[in-house]
Amino acid sequence: MKVQNNKNGADVIGALRLCLEEDEDVEIDGLGRFCREGPSAITFVPSGRPRAFLAYVEEDTAKVERVYDSLERNGFAPWMDRRKLLPGQNWPRAIERAISISDYFIACFSSSAATKKGHFHAELRYALDCASMLPMDEIYFIPVRLNECYVPERIRRMLQYVDLFPDFDTGLRRVMNAMRRRPRLASGSQGQACPPPEISTHSRRRLPP
């Protein structure tokens, strides 16, 4: 059973009780897993997978879901709103938290994202503010291009981007190699350093049916 990491204490306790009663493991999204050992003992195994937030616009959903699935298969813990947000959840707060606890922020640029106003650019600004709190040579903000498109000058001046076209696998392998070579594993410190975000609530994405 999976439990979102923004659930309250009663939800977590209820999930753990269910684990005891039904002999199930309980996974706290982004934190780790509670495993039953014996009739009355539970062990918590923290998640060691690097967490990667995926920022994108709705028009690129299919391409970004491919990135999500590939990262997950290769031992990472990606975060994508369509995969993680629950119906009725306070999505600006959930996105803020997901960015703040992520080890990496993957900005997915495209011809659609370049001209569209809204939360995507708010997420970029917040992540850049988070990156400004880190040591200069530490990898956190990773720009990728989904197709031939413009990358903002502020980002091009500072950071090397990776093309996921025409060869998706080669491009994504470069991204994963960067994350494996320079593991951050923020363990919450990133969230403490990030300034308060301003995630726009005017252009939210639609959750899948």
C-alpha positions as CSV (number, residue, x, y, z in Angstrom):
1,M,0.0,0.0,0.0
2,K,1.2,3.5,-0.8
3,V,0.6,6.6,1.3
4,Q,1.2,10.2,0.1
5,N,3.9,11.9,2.2
6,N,1.6,14.9,2.9
7,K,-1.0,12.8,4.8
8,N,-1.6,13.7,8.4
9,G,-0.6,11.6,11.4
10,A,-4.0,9.8,11.7
11,D,-3.7,8.7,8.1
12,V,-0.2,7.2,8.6
13,I,-1.3,5.5,11.8
14,G,-4.3,4.0,10.1
15,A,-2.2,2.7,7.2
16,L,0.3,1.1,9.7
17,R,-2.6,-0.5,11.5
18,L,-3.9,-1.9,8.3
19,C,-0.4,-3.2,7.6
20,L,-0.5,-5.1,10.9
21,E,-3.9,-6.4,10.3
22,E,-3.5,-7.5,6.7
23,D,0.2,-8.3,6.7
24,E,1.0,-5.6,4.0
25,D,3.9,-3.3,3.6
26,V,3.2,0.4,3.7
27,E,5.1,2.8,1.5
28,I,5.3,6.5,2.4
29,D,5.7,8.3,-0.9
30,G,9.2,9.8,-1.1
31,L,10.2,8.7,2.4
32,G,10.4,4.9,2.6
33,R,8.6,1.7,3.5
34,F,7.2,0.2,6.7
35,C,7.7,-3.6,6.6
36,R,6.2,-6.2,8.9
37,E,8.7,-8.5,10.7
38,G,7.0,-11.0,12.9
39,P,3.6,-10.8,14.6
40,S,4.2,-7.5,16.3
41,A,7.3,-5.8,14.9
42,I,7.5,-3.2,12.0
43,T,10.7,-2.0,10.5
44,F,11.0,1.3,8.6
45,V,13.3,1.2,5.5
46,P,14.1,4.7,4.2
47,S,14.0,5.3,0.5
48,G,17.5,5.6,-1.0
49,R,16.3,6.4,-4.5
50,P,17.2,9.9,-5.7
51,R,14.1,12.1,-6.1
52,A,13.5,14.0,-9.3
53,F,10.8,16.6,-9.8
54,L,9.5,16.8,-13.4
55,A,8.4,20.3,-14.5
56,Y,6.5,20.4,-17.8
57,V,3.4,21.8,-19.6
58,E,0.3,19.8,-20.2
59,E,0.8,19.6,-23.9
60,D,4.0,17.5,-23.3
61,T,2.4,15.0,-20.9
62,A,3.0,11.9,-23.0
63,K,6.7,12.7,-23.5
64,V,7.2,13.5,-19.8
65,E,5.4,10.3,-18.8
66,R,8.0,8.4,-20.9
67,V,10.7,10.2,-18.9
68,Y,8.9,9.3,-15.6
69,D,8.6,5.6,-16.5
70,S,12.2,5.4,-17.6
71,L,13.5,7.1,-14.5
72,E,11.5,4.8,-12.3
73,R,12.7,1.7,-14.1
74,N,16.3,2.8,-13.6
75,G,16.1,3.2,-9.8
76,F,15.1,6.9,-9.4
77,A,12.0,8.3,-7.7
78,P,10.4,10.7,-10.1
79,W,7.6,13.1,-9.1
80,M,5.0,14.1,-11.7
81,D,1.7,15.7,-10.8
82,R,-0.4,13.4,-13.0
83,R,1.1,10.4,-11.2
84,K,1.2,11.7,-7.6
85,L,-1.6,14.2,-7.0
86,L,-4.8,12.9,-5.4
87,P,-8.3,14.1,-6.2
88,G,-9.1,17.0,-3.9
89,Q,-5.5,17.5,-2.8
90,N,-4.1,21.0,-2.3
91,W,-2.0,20.9,-5.5
92,P,0.0,24.1,-5.1
93,R,1.2,23.0,-1.6
94,A,1.9,19.5,-2.8
95,I,4.0,20.8,-5.7
96,E,5.8,23.2,-3.4
97,R,6.7,20.3,-1.1
98,A,7.7,18.0,-3.9
99,I,10.1,20.6,-5.3
100,S,11.6,21.4,-1.9
101,I,12.4,17.8,-1.0
102,S,13.6,16.7,-4.4
103,D,17.2,15.9,-5.0
104,Y,16.9,17.0,-8.6
105,F,14.7,19.3,-10.6
106,I,14.3,18.3,-14.3
107,A,12.9,21.2,-16.4
108,C,11.3,19.9,-19.6
109,F,11.4,22.6,-22.2
110,S,9.6,22.4,-25.5
111,S,8.1,24.7,-28.2
112,S,4.8,24.6,-26.2
113,A,6.5,25.4,-22.9
114,A,8.4,28.3,-24.3
115,T,5.3,30.5,-25.0
116,K,2.8,29.2,-22.4
117,K,2.3,31.3,-19.3
118,G,1.5,29.8,-15.9
119,H,2.7,27.4,-13.2
120,F,5.5,25.9,-15.3
121,H,7.5,29.1,-15.2
122,A,6.6,29.7,-11.5
123,E,8.1,26.2,-10.8
124,L,11.3,27.1,-12.7
125,R,11.8,30.3,-10.8
126,Y,11.2,28.5,-7.5
127,A,13.7,25.8,-8.4
128,L,16.3,28.3,-9.5
129,D,15.9,30.0,-6.1
130,C,16.4,26.7,-4.4
131,A,19.5,26.0,-6.6
132,S,21.0,29.4,-5.5
133,M,21.2,28.1,-2.0
134,L,23.4,25.2,-3.0
135,P,27.2,25.0,-3.5
136,M,28.2,26.4,-7.0
137,D,29.3,23.0,-8.4
138,E,26.4,21.0,-7.1
139,I,24.0,19.6,-9.7
140,Y,20.3,20.2,-8.9
141,F,18.5,22.0,-11.8
142,I,18.7,19.9,-15.0
143,P,17.2,21.4,-18.2
144,V,16.2,19.1,-21.0
145,R,14.6,19.8,-24.4
146,L,11.8,17.6,-25.7
147,N,12.0,19.1,-29.2
148,E,13.7,22.0,-31.0
149,C,12.9,25.0,-28.8
150,Y,14.2,28.1,-27.0
151,V,15.7,27.8,-23.5
152,P,15.6,31.0,-21.4
153,E,18.9,32.9,-21.5
154,R,19.2,33.0,-17.7
155,I,19.3,29.2,-17.7
156,R,21.5,28.9,-20.9
157,R,24.1,31.1,-19.3
158,M,24.5,29.0,-16.2
159,L,23.5,25.4,-17.1
160,Q,24.1,22.8,-19.8
161,Y,20.9,21.4,-21.2
162,V,20.3,17.9,-22.7
163,D,18.3,17.1,-25.8
164,L,15.9,14.1,-25.5
165,F,15.5,14.1,-29.3
166,P,16.1,12.7,-31.8
167,D,17.6,10.0,-29.6
168,F,15.6,9.8,-26.4
169,D,17.5,7.0,-24.8
170,T,20.9,8.6,-25.3
171,G,19.7,11.9,-23.9
172,L,18.0,10.4,-20.9
173,R,21.1,8.3,-20.2
174,R,23.2,11.5,-19.9
175,V,20.6,12.9,-17.4
176,M,20.7,9.7,-15.3
177,N,24.5,9.6,-15.4
178,A,24.7,13.1,-14.1
179,M,22.4,12.2,-11.2
180,R,24.3,9.1,-10.4
181,R,27.7,10.7,-10.6
182,R,26.7,13.6,-8.3
183,P,24.2,12.1,-5.8
184,R,22.6,14.8,-3.6
185,L,20.0,13.0,-1.5
186,A,18.8,16.1,0.1
187,S,17.1,14.4,3.0
188,G,14.9,17.4,3.7
189,S,17.7,20.0,3.9
190,Q,16.7,21.3,0.5
191,G,13.3,22.1,1.7
192,Q,14.6,24.1,4.6
193,A,16.8,26.3,2.3
194,C,14.1,27.0,-0.3
195,P,12.3,30.4,-0.1
196,P,8.5,30.5,0.0
197,P,7.3,29.7,-3.5
198,E,4.7,31.5,-5.7
199,I,3.1,28.6,-7.6
200,S,0.4,30.0,-9.8
201,T,-3.1,28.6,-9.2
202,H,-4.5,30.0,-12.5
203,S,-3.5,27.3,-14.9
204,R,-3.6,24.0,-13.1
205,R,-3.2,20.7,-15.0
206,R,-6.1,18.2,-15.3
207,L,-5.6,14.9,-13.5
208,P,-6.1,11.8,-15.6
209,P,-9.6,10.2,-15.4
